[in-house]
Amino acid sequence: MDSFISSVVTIALVMDGFGNIPLFIAALKKVAPERRKTVLIRELSIALLIMVGFLFMGEWFLKAFGIHGYSLSIAGGIILFIISVKLVFSNESEPKNDPKEDEPFIVPLAIPLVAGPAALSIVMISAAQHPKWLTLGAVLVASVINSAILMMSFPLSNLLGKRGLAAIERLTGMILILMSVDMVMSGIATFVKL
C-alpha cells in the first residue's frame, strides 16, 4: 500500500498540475470557452494513453536500446532535478509561448507538459520496481488528480492569483528536487551493487 501511495504522489507531483495551470491557461486563451473542457479532456486522455504505453512498452524500450534500469533512474533523476530547479527559481508565472493555432493538439499540453520526460521516466522506473498493475493504478489515480486540478485551472487561477500559483509551483519544485536526488542516489546504489 505504501508503494502505491508513494507512486501516486510521485507521478502526480511530476505531472505538476499546479505548475502547469499558467501554461494551460495561456495555451487555451484563444480557445472558445465552451470548447476548453473538451480540449482539456482530449489532451489529458492523450497524455494518459502515452503514459500507459510507456508503462507496458518501457521494458521493451530499455532492452531495445540496451539501457540499464540504474541508468534510467539516474537520467530520470537528473531531468527531474533540472525541471525542479526551473520551478523553484522561475521568475515568471506566465509562459512566453503563444500558440499559433486556436486549439492546441498533443503539443504542448499532452506532451511535454503532462506526459513529459520526467513523468515518462518515473512511470518506467516504477514499472521496473513494482508490479505493472500497481503502477497502472498509480498512473490512473495520479492522472485523475492532475486532471481535476487542470480542469479547475481557470477558476483556480482567479482564486490564487499569480503569487499564489508561483508559491505552489516553487513548493512543488522543492519536493521534486528531493525526489530527484533520491532517484539519482538509488540508481548509483544499484550500480555500485553490481
N, C-alpha and C positions, 0 to 999 in steps of 0.2 A: 504493500500500500504506500509506503514511504517513497519507493522508487517511482510509482505512478504520479504521486503528488509532485515530487521533485521534477519529473519530466514535464508535467503540465506547466509548472511555474517557469521552468527554464525556457520551454518553447514559447509560452505566452510572452515572457519578457523579451526574448529575442525578436519576436514578431513586432514588438514595440507599438502597440495600439495607440497609446497616448502620444508617443513621439511622432507617430505618423499622422495625427489629426491635422496639423497645419499643412502637411503635404497633400493629404486627401482633399482638404478644403480648397487649396489652390488649384489642384488638378480638376476639381469638379465645379469650379466657379462658373465656367461658361456653359455647363450642362443645365438644361431646363430643370427647375426644382422638382417637377413631377417625375423626371427621369432619374434623378440622383439615386434613389433607393434601388431601382432596377440595375443601374450600372454598378453600384456597390456590391449588390448580391452576386452579380455576374463575375466581377473581379475577385471577390473573396472566394467564390466557388472555384475559379481557375487556380488561384493560389493553393487552395486545399488539395485539388487534384494533383498539382505539381509536387506538393509535399508528400502525398500518399505514394505517388510514383517513385519518388526518391526513397521512401521507406522500403518499398519492395524491390526496387532496382539498385539500391545503394550497394549491396553486397556484390552484385554482378559488376557494377561500375568500378568498385575498388579492385576486383580481380582483373578486369579487362585492362586496366591501366597500371597494374602492379603496385597499387598504393596500399601501404600497411595501415592498420587501424590507428596506431600511435601517430602516424604522420597526419592523418585526418584530424585527430584530436588536437595536435599541436597547431596545425594550419587553421583549423576552425577557431581555436583559442586566440590566435594572432589576429584573424579577421574580426572576431568579436571584440577584441581589445581596441582595434583601430576604430570600429564603429562606435564603441562605448566612449572613447576619448573625444570623438567628434560630438557626441551627445552632451558630454559634461562641459566641454569648452566652447560650445556653439555660441556665437554672438547674435545669431538671428533666429527668430522663431518662425519667420516666413521664408519659404523657399524662393530661389531665384528663377526656377524653371517656369516657363509659360507654355502650356500645351498648345500645339498648333491647331489641333482639331478640337472640336467641342466635346467629343466623347472619347476619353482615353480607352484603349483596348489592350489588355495584357500589360503593356509597358506604359507608364511606370508603376501602376497601382499593384497589380498581381505580382509582377516581377519588376524591380527588385525590392519594392517597399515591404510587401508581406512575405513572400517566399524568396527572400534574398539569400546570399551566400551563407550568412551565419545561420539562418533558420534551417536551410537545407543541410548544412554540416551537422547541426545539433540533431536533426532527425536521423541522419545516417549514423551518427555516433551512438545515439540512443538505441537504434535498431541493432547495432553490433553488441551493445552491452545488456540489453533486456529482450524479453520475448517480443516478437513482432506485434502480437495482439495488444500488449501493454503500450507500446509506442504508438500504435494506431489509435488507441483510446486517448492517449495523451495529446496526439495531434488534433483529434476531433474536438476534445474539450478545450484545448488552447485556441483552436480556430473559432469556436463558439464565443469564447471570452473576447478574443480580438474583434470578431465581427460585431458583438454587442457594443464594444467601445467605439468602433469606427462608424457604426450605424447612427450613433449619437454624436458624431463629430461636429455637426453644425450647432446643435444645442449646447454641447459641452464647451465648444469654443466660445460661445457667447457667455456662458456661465463662468468659466475660469479666466477668461481674458488672456492676453499674450503672456503676461508674467506668470500666471498660474500654469499655463501649458509649458512654459520654459522651465519652471521649477520641477514639474513632473518628469519632463524629459531628462533633466540633469540627475534627478534621483534614480530614474531607470538606468541611466548611463553608469552611475556609481555601482549599482547592483551588478550590472553586466560586466564591469571591469573585474570585480571579484570573481565572477563565474568564469571569465576568460582566463584569468590567472590559474584557476583551479583546473581548467581543461588542459592548459599547456603543461602544468605540473603532472597531471595524470598521464598525459602522453609521454612525457620524459620518464616517469616512473616505470611505465610499461616497457619502454625501450631499454632502460637500464637492466630490467629483469631478464631480458633475452640473452 
